[in-house]
Amino acid sequence: MSKILLVILDGLGDRQHAVLGGRTPLEAADTPNLDALASAAVCGTMYSIGPGRAPTSFQAHFALFGYPADEYPGRGLLEAIGEGMPPAPGEVVLRASLLSAETREGAFTVTHRPDPRHGESGLADIDLDADFGDVRVRFVHTDARQGLVYVSSALPLSHHVTDADPFREGLPVLAVQATEEAPDQDAAARTADALNAWMLAAHDRLEAAGLVGEFMVTKWAGSSYVAQPFPERYGMNGAVVASGPLYAGLASVVGMQHVETGCDLRDPRADLETRLKSALELLGGDVDFVHAHSKAPDHAAHKKDPARKRDVIEQLDAALGVLVRERLWERDIIVVVTADHATPSAGPLYHSGEAVPLLMLGGAAGSDDVTTFGERTCARGQLGTIRGSDLMPLLLNAADRCVSTGERFTRARQWAQPRPEALVPLRPR
């Protein structure tokens, strides 16, 4: 059975831009290593959650790892776990960040929305904890202009609530509401009411502390969740080589090892080279599946400059040269390169719903006639167009790890050949 290396170039997919001659940044980039990999691989395109649907990175990764959307626990949980502060049972946890807002026509209109992961805020010195009837809301500053909000009560609560952050300037701060699909509407309404009261109270305390015009908004509600562990689900030890609390939390929730290498978006090539080096070391040990992640394409696309994203892709391609030189697929390692979603490098959208290119080589994957790695060329590949939920089954099949759907060897639901230690032998009397 083969091991698997999944390389995710976050936000790699894009749209065609006139400034690049009607090409996407990937198509316009000089990518000899990606082209070499594509020439030896079987290619296709992928919608991580569905055609035209623009996923967030965490939703996309949850799908790519083969976990169903209806089990998604909420990004707030992943962020809290990644920060080393998981919620207690029954608590709801959210990410909260600081932005600028002014009162207009009876609402708070967002005037400036800086990256909350950077900059100074003074939040560490301000007590924002408060009680609202039977509900307590607690704020923990984590870094820069953001923190975590924990909602607790002796009464039922629910993470099925909406975001207050509109994610765009010029729009109002939104009232938190119970979502229509919340299984317990009363619990969700109780949670939403407490969060709305907390944001207003926090606004008053921020102004009293001299932070006039600043406003705390909540988003990404989550609560405790237990997933089927990755080793049990797929019979493989897994590792995630990615930076930030989100990916640390995701790895923890699905039972994979998290490896933090640091993130240097100033040098995308060196950053990815470091991650790939770590991935290869893990695959040389007792780890069977490694997810290596680069945030650089997504970060570049958010600058809304297609040429800049093209240049970043060329730097990443240089880093991927190690895969060509090492020829991992000849060492019984399945190599996959794809993206979690498309990120337009022009226009108003944060993420978009185009299919992203995908290549897979090694094991039983085979090859096709695609010789260049791009959105349009990969669409002609043998894999066709798949969804994110199809990726793990394809990898397991190529790695000779798949199991016939009618077979059952363990109590847990099987998606792949179980590890020997998971098998319970019948003992003689």
C-alpha positions as CSV (number, residue, x, y, z in Angstrom):
1,M,0.0,0.0,0.0
2,S,1.2,3.5,-0.9
3,K,1.6,6.5,1.3
4,I,0.0,9.8,0.3
5,L,1.2,13.4,0.0
6,L,-1.6,16.0,-0.5
7,V,-0.3,19.4,-1.4
8,I,-2.9,22.2,-1.1
9,L,-2.0,25.5,-2.7
10,D,-4.7,27.6,-1.0
11,G,-6.8,29.7,-3.3
12,L,-4.8,28.6,-6.4
13,G,-7.8,28.6,-8.8
14,D,-8.9,31.9,-10.3
15,R,-10.7,33.5,-13.2
16,Q,-9.5,34.7,-16.6
17,H,-8.3,38.3,-16.5
18,A,-7.8,40.7,-19.4
19,V,-4.6,42.0,-17.8
20,L,-3.1,38.5,-18.3
21,G,-4.3,38.2,-21.8
22,G,-7.5,36.3,-21.0
23,R,-5.6,33.8,-18.8
24,T,-5.8,32.9,-15.2
25,P,-2.7,33.6,-13.0
26,L,-1.9,29.9,-13.0
27,E,-2.2,29.8,-16.8
28,A,-0.1,32.9,-17.2
29,A,2.7,31.7,-14.8
30,D,5.8,29.8,-15.9
31,T,5.4,26.5,-14.1
32,P,7.9,23.9,-15.4
33,N,7.6,21.7,-12.3
34,L,3.8,21.7,-12.1
35,D,3.8,20.9,-15.8
36,A,6.3,18.1,-15.3
37,L,4.1,16.6,-12.6
38,A,1.0,17.0,-14.7
39,S,2.6,15.2,-17.6
40,A,3.3,12.1,-15.4
41,A,-0.1,12.3,-13.7
42,V,-3.8,11.8,-14.2
43,C,-5.5,15.2,-14.0
44,G,-9.0,16.8,-13.5
45,T,-10.8,19.6,-11.8
46,M,-12.5,19.7,-8.5
47,Y,-15.4,21.6,-6.8
48,S,-14.5,21.2,-3.1
49,I,-18.2,21.4,-2.0
50,G,-20.1,21.8,-5.2
51,P,-20.4,23.7,-8.5
52,G,-20.6,27.5,-8.1
53,R,-20.3,27.3,-4.3
54,A,-17.6,29.4,-2.8
55,P,-16.3,27.6,0.3
56,T,-14.2,28.9,3.1
57,S,-10.9,27.2,3.5
58,F,-12.0,25.3,6.6
59,Q,-15.2,24.0,5.0
60,A,-13.2,22.9,2.0
61,H,-10.6,21.1,4.0
62,F,-13.2,19.3,6.0
63,A,-14.7,18.0,2.8
64,L,-11.3,17.1,1.3
65,F,-10.5,15.0,4.3
66,G,-13.7,13.1,3.6
67,Y,-15.9,14.4,6.4
68,P,-19.6,15.2,5.6
69,A,-20.8,18.8,5.5
70,D,-23.6,18.1,8.0
71,E,-21.0,17.2,10.6
72,Y,-19.0,20.4,10.2
73,P,-18.5,21.7,13.8
74,G,-18.0,25.4,13.1
75,R,-14.7,27.3,12.7
76,G,-14.9,28.8,16.1
77,L,-14.3,25.4,17.6
78,L,-11.3,24.7,15.4
79,E,-9.8,28.2,16.2
80,A,-10.3,27.6,20.0
81,I,-8.7,24.1,19.9
82,G,-5.9,25.5,17.8
83,E,-5.3,28.2,20.4
84,G,-5.2,25.6,23.1
85,M,-8.4,26.7,24.7
86,P,-11.2,24.3,23.7
87,P,-14.7,25.1,25.0
88,A,-16.2,23.2,27.9
89,P,-19.1,20.8,27.1
90,G,-22.2,22.9,26.4
91,E,-20.3,26.1,25.7
92,V,-20.5,27.9,22.4
93,V,-17.2,29.5,21.1
94,L,-16.8,32.2,18.5
95,R,-14.0,34.2,17.0
96,A,-14.3,38.0,17.7
97,S,-12.4,40.7,16.0
98,L,-12.0,44.5,16.3
99,L,-13.0,46.8,13.4
100,S,-14.0,50.4,13.0
101,A,-17.6,51.4,12.8
102,E,-19.7,54.6,13.0
103,T,-23.3,55.2,13.7
104,R,-25.4,55.9,10.6
105,E,-29.2,55.8,10.3
106,G,-29.6,53.9,13.5
107,A,-27.0,51.2,12.8
108,F,-23.2,50.7,13.1
109,T,-21.7,50.9,9.7
110,V,-18.3,49.3,9.1
111,T,-15.8,52.0,8.0
112,H,-12.5,50.0,8.3
113,R,-11.9,46.3,8.5
114,P,-8.2,45.6,9.0
115,D,-6.7,42.2,9.2
116,P,-7.4,41.2,12.8
117,R,-4.3,39.0,13.0
118,H,-2.0,42.1,12.8
119,G,-1.7,45.4,14.7
120,E,-2.1,46.7,18.2
121,S,-5.5,46.9,19.9
122,G,-5.2,47.3,23.7
123,L,-7.7,44.5,24.1
124,A,-5.6,42.6,26.5
125,D,-6.1,45.3,29.1
126,I,-9.9,45.6,28.8
127,D,-12.4,43.4,30.7
128,L,-15.2,42.5,28.3
129,D,-16.7,39.7,30.3
130,A,-20.4,40.1,31.1
131,D,-23.6,38.3,32.3
132,F,-26.9,38.7,30.6
133,G,-29.6,37.0,32.6
134,D,-28.8,33.3,32.8
135,V,-26.1,33.5,30.1
136,R,-22.4,34.4,30.7
137,V,-20.2,35.7,27.9
138,R,-16.4,35.6,28.4
139,F,-13.8,37.1,26.1
140,V,-10.2,35.9,25.8
141,H,-7.7,38.0,23.9
142,T,-5.5,35.8,21.8
143,D,-3.5,38.2,19.6
144,A,-3.5,41.5,17.8
145,R,-7.1,42.7,17.2
146,Q,-8.9,39.4,17.9
147,G,-9.8,36.9,20.5
148,L,-12.3,34.2,21.4
149,V,-15.8,34.5,22.9
150,Y,-17.2,31.8,25.1
151,V,-20.9,31.6,25.8
152,S,-22.1,29.5,28.7
153,S,-25.3,28.9,30.6
154,A,-27.2,26.3,32.7
155,L,-29.8,26.5,29.9
156,P,-29.3,25.0,26.5
157,L,-27.3,27.0,24.0
158,S,-26.6,26.5,20.3
159,H,-23.8,27.3,17.8
160,H,-26.5,27.6,15.0
161,V,-26.3,31.4,14.9
162,T,-25.3,33.9,12.2
163,D,-22.2,36.1,12.0
164,A,-22.2,39.7,13.0
165,D,-19.2,40.5,10.8
166,P,-20.4,41.5,7.3
167,F,-16.9,40.9,6.0
168,R,-17.1,44.2,3.9
169,E,-16.7,47.8,4.6
170,G,-19.7,50.1,4.0
171,L,-22.2,47.4,5.4
172,P,-23.7,47.4,8.8
173,V,-22.6,45.3,11.7
174,L,-25.2,42.5,11.7
175,A,-27.5,41.4,14.4
176,V,-26.8,37.8,15.4
177,Q,-29.8,35.6,14.7
178,A,-30.7,31.9,15.1
179,T,-30.3,30.1,11.8
180,E,-33.4,28.6,10.2
181,E,-31.9,25.1,10.4
182,A,-31.0,25.3,14.1
183,P,-32.4,22.1,15.7
184,D,-33.3,24.0,18.9
185,Q,-34.6,27.4,18.0
186,D,-35.0,28.5,21.6
187,A,-31.4,27.7,22.4
188,A,-30.1,29.4,19.3
189,A,-32.2,32.5,20.0
190,R,-30.9,32.6,23.6
191,T,-27.3,32.4,22.3
192,A,-28.0,35.1,19.6
193,D,-29.6,37.5,22.1
194,A,-26.6,37.2,24.5
195,L,-24.1,37.9,21.7
196,N,-26.0,40.9,20.6
197,A,-26.1,42.3,24.1
198,W,-22.4,41.5,24.6
199,M,-21.4,43.4,21.4
200,L,-23.3,46.5,22.5
201,A,-21.8,46.3,26.0
202,A,-18.3,45.7,24.6
203,H,-18.7,48.8,22.4
204,D,-19.5,50.9,25.5
205,R,-16.5,49.5,27.4
206,L,-14.2,50.1,24.4
207,E,-15.2,53.7,24.2
208,A,-14.8,54.2,27.9
209,A,-11.3,52.8,27.5
210,G,-10.5,55.4,24.8
211,L,-11.1,53.1,21.8
212,V,-13.6,55.4,20.2
213,G,-15.1,54.2,17.0
214,E,-14.0,50.6,17.5
215,F,-16.4,47.7,17.6
216,M,-16.1,44.0,18.4
217,V,-17.9,41.6,16.1
218,T,-18.5,37.8,16.4
219,K,-18.4,35.1,13.8
220,W,-17.9,31.4,13.1
221,A,-19.8,29.9,16.1
222,G,-18.9,26.4,17.0
223,S,-19.3,23.9,19.8
224,S,-17.8,20.6,21.0
225,Y,-17.7,17.9,18.4
226,V,-16.1,14.4,18.1
227,A,-15.3,13.2,14.6
228,Q,-14.4,9.6,13.6
229,P,-10.6,9.7,14.0
230,F,-8.6,9.8,10.7
231,P,-6.6,6.7,11.6
232,E,-9.8,4.7,12.4
233,R,-11.6,6.1,9.3
234,Y,-8.8,5.5,6.8
235,G,-6.3,3.1,8.4
236,M,-3.6,5.7,8.2
237,N,-1.6,7.9,10.5
238,G,-2.1,11.4,9.3
239,A,-0.3,14.7,9.7
240,V,-1.1,18.3,8.8
241,V,1.8,20.6,7.9
242,A,0.1,24.0,8.0
243,S,0.3,27.2,10.0
244,G,-2.3,28.9,12.3
245,P,-4.8,27.9,14.9
246,L,-7.4,26.9,12.3
247,Y,-5.3,24.0,10.9
248,A,-4.1,23.0,14.4
249,G,-7.7,22.8,15.4
250,L,-8.7,20.9,12.3
251,A,-5.9,18.4,12.8
252,S,-6.9,17.9,16.4
253,V,-10.6,17.4,15.6
254,V,-10.0,14.7,13.0
255,G,-7.2,13.0,14.9
256,M,-4.1,14.0,12.9
257,Q,-0.8,15.3,14.0
258,H,-0.2,19.0,13.5
259,V,3.2,20.2,12.5
260,E,3.8,24.0,12.8
261,T,6.7,25.2,10.6
262,G,6.0,28.9,10.9
263,C,4.5,31.0,8.0
264,D,6.6,33.4,5.9
265,L,4.4,34.9,3.2
266,R,7.2,37.3,2.3
267,D,9.1,34.3,0.7
268,P,6.5,31.8,-0.6
269,R,9.2,29.6,-2.1
270,A,11.2,29.2,1.1
271,D,7.9,28.8,3.1
272,L,6.7,25.9,0.9
273,E,10.1,24.3,0.7
274,T,10.2,24.1,4.5
275,R,6.8,22.5,4.6
276,L,7.6,20.0,1.9
277,K,10.9,19.1,3.7
278,S,8.8,18.4,6.9
279,A,6.3,16.4,4.9
280,L,8.9,14.2,3.4
281,E,10.5,13.5,6.8
282,L,7.1,12.5,8.1
283,L,6.5,10.2,5.2
284,G,9.9,8.6,5.8
285,G,8.6,7.6,9.3
286,D,5.4,6.1,10.5
287,V,3.1,8.7,9.0
288,D,1.1,7.4,6.0
289,F,-0.8,10.6,4.9
290,V,0.5,14.2,4.9
291,H,-1.3,17.4,4.0
292,A,1.2,20.1,3.2
293,H,-0.4,23.6,2.9
294,S,0.6,26.9,1.4
295,K,-1.5,30.0,2.1
296,A,0.5,32.1,-0.4
297,P,-1.8,32.1,-3.5
298,D,-4.9,33.0,-1.4
299,H,-3.0,35.8,0.3
300,A,-1.7,37.2,-3.0
301,A,-5.2,37.0,-4.6
302,H,-6.7,39.1,-1.8
303,K,-4.4,41.9,-2.9
304,K,-6.5,42.0,-6.1
305,D,-3.6,42.0,-8.5
306,P,-3.6,39.1,-10.9
307,A,0.1,39.7,-11.9
308,R,1.1,39.5,-8.3
309,K,-0.6,36.2,-7.9
310,R,1.0,34.9,-11.1
311,D,4.4,35.8,-9.6
312,V,3.7,34.0,-6.3
313,I,2.6,30.9,-8.2
314,E,6.0,30.9,-10.0
315,Q,7.7,31.0,-6.7
316,L,5.7,28.0,-5.4
317,D,6.4,26.1,-8.6
318,A,10.1,26.5,-7.9
319,A,9.6,25.0,-4.4
320,L,7.7,22.1,-6.0
321,G,10.9,21.1,-7.9
322,V,11.8,18.8,-5.0
323,L,8.8,16.6,-6.0
324,V,10.1,16.3,-9.5
325,R,13.7,15.7,-8.4
326,E,12.7,13.1,-5.7
327,R,10.2,11.4,-8.0
328,L,8.1,10.4,-5.0
329,W,5.7,8.4,-7.0
330,E,8.5,5.9,-7.8
331,R,9.0,5.5,-4.1
332,D,5.4,4.3,-3.6
333,I,4.0,7.7,-2.6
334,I,0.9,9.1,-4.2
335,V,1.4,12.8,-4.9
336,V,-1.6,15.1,-5.3
337,V,-1.4,18.8,-6.0
338,T,-4.6,20.9,-6.0
339,A,-6.4,23.8,-4.2
340,D,-9.1,24.0,-1.7
341,H,-11.0,26.7,-3.6
342,A,-10.6,29.5,-6.2
343,T,-9.8,33.0,-5.0
344,P,-10.3,35.7,-7.6
345,S,-7.4,38.2,-7.9
346,A,-9.8,40.9,-9.2
347,G,-13.4,41.8,-8.4
348,P,-15.4,42.0,-5.2
349,L,-15.5,38.3,-4.2
350,Y,-13.4,36.9,-1.3
351,H,-13.6,33.3,-2.7
352,S,-15.5,32.1,-5.8
353,G,-17.1,28.9,-7.0
354,E,-15.0,27.8,-10.0
355,A,-13.5,24.3,-10.2
356,V,-9.8,24.1,-9.3
357,P,-7.1,22.1,-11.1
358,L,-6.0,18.7,-9.7
359,L,-3.2,16.3,-10.5
360,M,-2.6,12.8,-9.0
361,L,0.3,10.5,-9.7
362,G,1.8,7.4,-8.3
363,G,0.5,4.0,-7.4
364,A,-2.4,2.9,-9.6
365,A,-3.3,6.5,-10.6
366,G,-2.0,6.2,-14.1
367,S,-1.6,9.2,-16.5
368,D,-3.4,11.0,-19.3
369,D,-2.6,13.4,-22.1
370,V,-2.5,16.6,-20.0
371,T,1.0,18.2,-20.1
372,T,0.4,21.6,-18.6
373,F,-1.2,22.4,-15.2
374,G,-4.0,24.9,-15.5
375,E,-7.7,25.3,-15.0
376,R,-8.6,24.7,-18.7
377,T,-6.0,22.0,-19.5
378,C,-6.8,19.9,-16.4
379,A,-10.5,20.0,-17.3
380,R,-9.6,17.8,-20.2
381,G,-8.0,15.2,-18.0
382,Q,-9.1,11.6,-17.3
383,L,-10.4,12.4,-13.8
384,G,-13.0,14.7,-15.2
385,T,-14.7,17.0,-12.7
386,I,-15.0,15.7,-9.1
387,R,-16.3,17.0,-5.8
388,G,-14.1,17.3,-2.7
389,S,-15.9,14.3,-1.1
390,D,-14.5,12.2,-4.0
391,L,-10.9,13.0,-3.3
392,M,-10.1,10.6,-0.4
393,P,-11.8,7.6,-2.2
394,L,-9.7,8.3,-5.3
395,L,-6.5,8.5,-3.2
396,L,-7.3,5.3,-1.3
397,N,-8.0,3.5,-4.6
398,A,-4.7,4.7,-6.1
399,A,-2.9,3.7,-3.0
400,D,-4.4,0.2,-2.9
401,R,-6.0,1.0,0.4
402,C,-9.7,1.0,-0.6
403,V,-12.1,-1.6,0.8
404,S,-15.1,-3.1,-0.9
405,T,-18.2,-1.4,0.3
406,G,-19.9,-4.7,1.3
407,E,-17.0,-5.8,3.5
408,R,-17.0,-5.1,7.3
409,F,-14.1,-6.0,9.5
410,T,-14.3,-3.6,12.4
411,R,-17.0,-2.1,14.6
412,A,-16.3,1.4,13.2
413,R,-17.5,2.3,9.8
414,Q,-14.7,1.5,7.3
415,W,-13.6,3.7,4.4
416,A,-10.3,1.9,3.8
417,Q,-8.3,-1.2,4.7
418,P,-8.1,-1.2,8.5
419,R,-4.8,-1.2,10.3
420,P,-3.8,-4.7,11.6
421,E,-4.1,-3.6,15.2
422,A,-7.7,-2.6,14.6
423,L,-8.7,-6.2,13.8
424,V,-10.1,-8.4,16.5
425,P,-9.1,-12.1,16.0
426,L,-11.3,-15.0,17.0
427,R,-9.4,-16.8,19.8
428,P,-9.6,-20.6,20.3
429,R,-11.3,-21.8,23.5
